[in-house]
Amino acid sequence: MMKYKDKFSELYTFFAGYFNQDWMHIYEFGDEKPSVLEVARFYKTEDSAEGIGETAEQLKELMEMRHNEEQLRDILHYDLGSDYYAPGDNWTYREWLEKTLEILKNPNEKTKITGRANDGYDPPSEEMLAILRE
């Protein structure tokens, strides 16, 4: 059985680091409703162009595997560390991933998130990112 965490290490870093169980509380959304698309835009302010490119390529590769919705949900939640529930925003997982890929590939996408909330969470260190990529 394929280990998606191993095959897609950048995706694991992205989903587990930015869409974990506390994702709605980690970022400063101002007066707006927490948005996974804003989180994807914010990720682009914290990672290198190379890391963003690799994440986008791995996401594209995952989507080309043509998994059904149930499979995508399981891969995202159980293998890649995402705790985002796409149907809660009236999206399919495929729709969410397509929108996220567009954001990652578009250099003009800017975030409205002003930073991480001051609740004890720090951005992942280079050391932590290296561990997650192993």
N, C-alpha and C positions, 0 to 999 in steps of 0.2 A: 504494500500500500504506500502511495506517495506521501511523503512528509512535506506538506506545503511550507511549513516554517523553515525547513532546510532549503528547499528549492527557491523560495522567494524571501530571502532574508531581509531585503530592504522593505518589502511589504509588511513583514512581521514587525519590523521596527516602527514603521509608519502606523499601522493599525493598533498595535499594542501600546505604543507610546502616545498616540494622539486621540485614540477612540476607545480608551479603556473605560472601566465602569464609572469613573468620575469625570468623564470628558465634559459634561455639561457644567461642571462646577470649577474646572481648572482655568478656563479662559474668561477674560473680561469682555462681555458682549454689550456692555452699556445697558441701554433700555430695550435692546432687541432680544427676541427669543433665541436661545442657543441654536446654532446652525452648524451642521457637519460640513457644509460647503465653505463656511467661513474658517472652520478649523483647517480644512485642506489648504485654503489660501494662506493661513497663518503658518502652517508647516513650511511653506516656501520661504518664509522669512528666517527660519531657523536652520535649514539644512543647506548644504552646498549645491551648486548647480549640478554637479556630478551625481550627488545623492538623489536629488529630485529627478534627474533624468533616468537613473537606474530604477527608482520607484515607479516611474511612469512606464518604463519598458516592462517591468515585471507585472504591473497591473494589466497592461495590454495583453501580455502573454497569458495571464490567468483568464482574462475574458475570452480570448480566442479558443480556450478549451471547451467552450460552449456548455458549461454546467447549467443544470436547471436551477430554479430558485431555491429549492430545498438544499441542493448540494452547495450552492454559493453561500447560503446562510450558515451551513455547518462548517464549511471551510473558513469563513470569516470569523465565526465565533469560537470554534474549537481548535483550529489550527493557527490562525493568524492573529488572535488576541483582540479582535474587535468586539466591543460591547454595544455597538450601535444597532438599533432595531429599525431598519428602513421602513417597514409597513407602518410604523408609528407616525411617519411623515407622509403617508400615502404614496410611497415609492416601492418599487421592487428593488431587490439588491442590485440587479443588473443596471437599472436606471441610476441608482446612487453611484455605482462604480463608473458608469459612463460619464456622469457629470464630474466626478472627481478626476478622471483621466483628462477631461477637457481643461480643467483648472490647472493640473500639473503641467500640461503641455503648453499652456498659453502664458507667455511671459508678461502679458499686460494685466493678469489677474492680481488685484490688490485686496488685502484683507481689511475689514473694519475692526477686527480684534485689536485692542490696544496693548495687550500683553496677557500674561498669566495672572490669575487672581492671587492675591496675597493670602494664601491659605496653607502655606508650608510646602507647596509644590515648586520645584525648581525645574528649569528646562533640562532635558537629559544632557549629561556631560558627554564629552567626547569618549571618555572611558566607558560609560554606560552604553553609548551607541555602538562602540566596538564589541562589547560583550553581547549585545542583542544581535549583532550581525554574524556572530560566530555560528 
